[in-house]
Amino acid sequence: MDRNRGGDTVRAPGSTALASRSAVAGVLVVLVLAVAAAVGLGVVALDGGPGPAVDAPNGTATDGGSADAHATDREGTVVGGSDPVALTDDGGSSATDESVTAAREIDVARIERAIHERVNEIRRDRDLPTLAADEDLTEIATYYSRRMADKEFFSHTGPGGQTLLDRYDRFGYDCRVDTGGQRYVTGGENLAYTYAYTPVRTEGGVVSYDGNETEIARGIVEGWMNSSGHRRNLLRPYWNREGIGVVLDPEDGRTQVIATQNFC
């Protein structure tokens, strides 16, 4: 995957990439776990911004519900962070055929389950409602992870300008979550990428997951939790369900792991 994600992507060797995003009626909060506005594990890429649904369409909301100057007059989305965050490789590892071969042995469904379980564990510890696993959201999330891998980009907005709401519409997914006070959200998203075997730099230092699905999953969630915007998105009390889509992308002898987390 090309690390150049346009003007919103932060590139930092030795880190892992993350991005988050939530859709709200009348507000767009950009928190992309693709461009780094906040650094979690290593360099984390985030796209989107925390914030509840507000009255200003396509605006960026704060937790207080105010919209910023980017608000427009059309229904928009709220994302987990204002810039993508990337957890990338540590930069000195050589490409080998071994990692590509080993990638075939990685169970992406196990990574998805482990991410879902870890998210609910974190929410439960904070007395927040746990999230139901939603197969339709998982389909949307997997589609977008695959699209980012195939088209070599990392952002909440696709190359043709496709937004989170566009993706929900594409799959006929209707999301409207009442947050009280005549406000509602229409979806949410966190993004992340890391490497299955190549050492990656995190806040705790350089680690290697050695292809272990549980460790990869926990590293991704840790990256989201170490980014303030993504963490707020993940811990929003009004979400009811989520879908996790993980895709492996062998590249230059390394196995990249791309994850999309969609909320409703």
C-alpha positions in Angstrom: 0.0 0.0 0.0 1.3 3.4 -0.9 2.0 5.4 2.2 1.2 8.6 0.4 -2.4 9.2 1.3 -2.8 12.7 0.0 -2.7 15.8 2.1 -4.3 14.1 5.1 -1.9 11.2 5.5 1.0 11.2 8.0 4.0 9.1 7.1 6.3 8.0 9.8 8.6 5.0 9.6 8.4 2.6 12.5 4.7 2.9 13.3 1.3 1.4 12.5 -1.6 3.2 10.6 -5.0 4.0 12.1 -8.0 6.0 11.1 -11.5 6.5 12.5 -14.7 8.1 11.4 -18.4 8.4 12.5 -21.3 9.6 10.5 -23.9 11.8 12.1 -27.0 13.5 10.9 -26.1 17.2 10.3 -22.3 16.8 11.1 -19.1 15.5 9.7 -16.4 14.8 12.2 -13.3 13.7 10.5 -11.3 11.2 12.4 -9.4 9.0 10.0 -7.5 6.2 11.3 -5.5 6.9 8.2 -4.0 10.3 8.7 -2.3 11.1 12.0 -3.8 13.8 14.0 -3.0 11.9 17.1 -0.3 9.4 17.5 -1.2 6.0 19.1 1.0 3.0 18.2 4.0 4.5 16.6 2.6 6.9 14.0 -1.1 6.4 13.7 -3.1 7.6 10.8 -6.6 9.0 11.7 -9.3 10.5 9.6 -12.3 12.1 11.1 -13.2 13.9 14.3 -14.9 13.0 17.5 -18.3 14.5 18.1 -22.0 13.7 18.6 -24.6 14.4 16.0 -25.4 18.1 15.8 -27.7 20.3 13.7 -25.1 21.5 11.2 -24.8 19.0 8.3 -21.3 17.9 7.4 -19.8 19.9 10.2 -17.1 18.9 12.5 -18.6 18.5 16.0 -17.0 18.5 19.4 -18.1 16.3 22.3 -20.1 19.4 23.3 -22.0 19.2 20.1 -20.8 22.4 18.4 -19.9 22.4 14.7 -16.9 24.1 13.2 -16.5 26.2 10.2 -16.2 23.2 7.9 -20.0 22.5 8.3 -21.9 22.4 5.0 -25.6 22.2 4.3 -25.8 18.5 3.6 -26.0 15.4 5.8 -22.5 14.2 6.6 -20.4 11.8 8.7 -18.5 11.8 11.9 -15.2 10.0 12.1 -12.9 9.0 14.9 -10.1 11.5 14.3 -9.2 14.6 12.2 -6.1 13.0 10.6 -5.1 9.5 9.7 -2.7 7.7 12.0 -0.3 5.0 10.8 1.4 2.2 12.6 4.1 1.4 10.1 7.0 -1.0 9.9 10.2 -0.2 11.7 12.1 0.5 8.4 15.1 -1.8 8.2 13.5 -5.2 7.7 14.3 -6.9 4.4 11.6 -8.3 2.2 11.4 -12.1 2.2 9.1 -14.7 0.6 8.6 -16.2 4.1 6.2 -13.6 5.2 4.1 -13.8 2.1 3.9 -17.6 2.5 3.1 -17.3 6.2 0.4 -14.8 5.4 -1.6 -17.6 3.9 -1.7 -19.2 7.3 -3.2 -16.2 9.0 -6.9 -16.5 9.9 -8.4 -13.0 9.2 -11.7 -14.1 10.7 -9.8 -14.8 14.0 -8.3 -11.3 13.9 -11.8 -9.8 13.3 -13.3 -11.8 16.2 -10.4 -10.8 18.5 -10.8 -7.1 17.7 -14.5 -7.3 18.4 -14.0 -9.1 21.7 -11.3 -6.7 22.8 -13.5 -3.7 21.9 -16.4 -5.1 24.0 -14.0 -5.9 26.8 -12.8 -2.3 26.9 -16.4 -1.0 26.7 -17.6 -3.4 29.4 -14.8 -2.3 31.8 -16.1 1.3 31.4 -19.7 0.3 32.0 -20.6 1.0 28.4 -23.0 -1.2 26.4 -21.3 -3.9 24.4 -21.7 -4.0 20.7 -23.4 -6.7 18.7 -21.5 -8.1 15.7 -23.3 -7.0 12.6 -22.8 -9.1 9.4 -23.9 -6.3 7.1 -21.5 -3.9 8.7 -18.8 -6.5 8.4 -19.5 -6.8 4.7 -19.1 -3.0 4.3 -15.9 -2.9 6.3 -14.4 -5.8 4.4 -15.2 -4.2 1.1 -13.5 -1.0 2.1 -10.4 -2.7 3.5 -10.1 -4.6 0.2 -10.6 -1.4 -1.8 -7.8 0.4 0.1 -5.5 -2.6 -0.5 -6.3 -2.9 -4.2 -6.2 0.9 -4.9 -3.3 1.6 -2.6 -4.7 4.4 -0.5 -5.6 4.9 3.1 -8.3 7.4 3.9 -11.9 7.6 4.9 -12.6 9.1 1.5 -12.1 6.9 -1.6 -10.2 8.0 -4.7 -13.4 9.0 -6.4 -14.7 11.0 -3.4 -16.7 8.1 -1.9 -17.6 8.8 1.7 -18.6 6.6 4.6 -22.3 7.4 3.9 -21.8 6.6 0.3 -20.5 3.1 1.3 -23.5 2.5 3.6 -25.8 3.6 0.7 -24.0 1.3 -1.7 -24.9 -1.7 0.4 -28.3 -0.4 1.3 -27.4 -0.1 4.9 -29.7 2.3 6.9 -28.2 3.6 10.1 -29.8 6.2 12.3 -28.9 6.1 16.0 -30.7 8.5 18.4 -28.3 10.3 20.7 -30.9 12.4 22.4 -31.8 16.0 22.2 -33.2 15.6 18.6 -29.8 14.5 17.4 -28.8 11.3 15.7 -25.8 9.7 14.1 -25.8 7.9 10.8 -22.6 5.7 11.2 -19.0 5.6 12.3 -15.6 4.3 11.2 -12.1 3.6 12.4 -9.3 2.5 10.1 -5.9 1.0 10.8 -3.0 -0.8 9.2 -0.1 -2.6 10.6 2.2 -5.6 9.7 1.8 -9.2 10.6 5.5 -10.1 10.8 7.6 -7.0 10.4 8.6 -5.2 13.6 6.4 -2.1 14.2 7.0 0.8 16.5 4.4 1.5 19.2 4.3 3.8 22.2 5.7 0.9 24.2 8.6 0.3 21.8 9.2 -1.9 18.8 7.2 -5.1 18.8 6.6 -8.0 16.4 3.3 -9.9 16.3 4.9 -12.9 14.5 1.7 -13.6 12.7 -0.3 -14.1 15.9 -3.9 -13.2 15.2 -4.7 -12.2 18.8 -1.6 -10.0 19.2 -2.3 -8.3 15.8 -5.9 -7.6 16.9 -4.8 -6.2 20.3 -2.2 -4.1 18.6 -4.8 -2.5 16.3 -7.2 -1.8 19.2 -4.4 -0.4 21.3 -3.5 1.9 18.5 -7.1 3.2 18.4 -7.2 3.6 22.2 -3.9 5.5 22.1 -5.4 8.0 19.7 -7.8 10.4 21.4 -10.1 10.8 18.5 -10.3 7.1 17.7 -10.8 6.3 21.3 -13.7 8.6 21.6 -15.3 7.1 18.5 -14.7 3.5 19.9 -16.2 4.5 23.3 -19.2 6.4 22.1 -22.1 5.2 24.4 -24.8 5.3 21.7 -23.3 2.7 19.3 -25.3 -0.5 19.2 -23.3 -2.7 16.8 -20.1 -2.9 14.8 -18.6 -4.7 11.9 -14.9 -5.5 11.5 -13.3 -6.1 8.1 -9.7 -7.3 7.9 -7.7 -7.8 4.7 -4.1 -9.1 4.2 -2.0 -7.3 1.6 1.4 -8.9 0.9 3.7 -6.2 -0.3 7.4 -6.2 -1.0 7.8 -9.4 1.0 5.9 -8.0 4.0 2.3 -8.7 5.1 0.3 -5.7 5.7 -2.9 -6.0 7.8 -5.6 -3.5 6.9 -8.6 -3.1 9.3 -11.9 -1.2 9.0 -14.3 -0.8 11.9 -17.8 0.4 11.1 -20.4 1.4 13.7 -24.1 1.9 13.9 
